Amino acid sequence: MRIFPLLFIFSIISAQWSSESAHLLEKNRKEIGLLSPYKMALNNGSEIGVNKFLLMPSIYAKQEMSMYNSWKMARKFRTEYPTPGLKWIQSPLGKEMGDPNMFSLISSQFSIPQMFSFHVELIGTKGDLESGQLSLNGGVGVALNGKKLSNDATIDLPVIYPRLSVYYNDFVIKTGGEYARRLRNRLNYIIDYEMYLMPGNGGRYAFEQQSVLVWQKSNTLNLSFGYKLIVGEYPFGGQAHLLPTFNIKFGW
């Protein structure tokens, strides 16, 4: 019965801080996806993105940097305010139905403080889709007021746990990489990985590896599907999961 709040929170944070290239959108182009934020390219060599889910507000700015040898470089800054979303999944329907914890992912006994997180990331990309494009990234996130959130209020689920760990641990370190190549005229494949390090937390690491096929139907629509393998340590111990992935993106 918790499937709806689970899908809600999964859709919100699965798009946050994913591996990507240092390339920005073309000038004046806009994109939005089922599991992707709204993105818009500006004329000053930067790109901004806004989470379309208002219960978990976040915004990022991605900026071009000078080339480093043959690597195209970019930096990315993101801030997030998770409090409204976490309060909603704490008991979306239970209070009205007489059971405070019905349908909830976080028990109603815990108080959700006003929290913010700030993330910075450096991205480097080399090559192109025809011969193979490699991207590497690394970054750190810090949280304000997160220590007021009980360590027993964690959501111990794959994908969700590492992305919310910054609020229980005050900081998180993330590294990743992506390899993309064109198979046919409109078909690409992408292989990426992400590593989250959470020192001092109940779960200290999470490793995610994803492979997807991307069908670029047109300049306005692309579809992707594949899998995501997650191996991580949670407060209750280590586990591995294999999940299907799917996304639809629209551009104009």
Beta strands, then each sheet from edge to edge (+ up, - down):
strand 1: 30-33
strand 2: 36-41
strand 3: 46-50
strand 4: 58-64
strand 5: 72-80
strand 6: 116-128
strand 7: 132-144
strand 8: 171-182
strand 9: 187-197
strand 10: 205-218
strand 11: 221-234
strand 12: 237-251
sheet 1: 1+ 2- 3+ 4- 5+ 6- 7+ 8- 9+ 10- 11+ 12- 1+
end
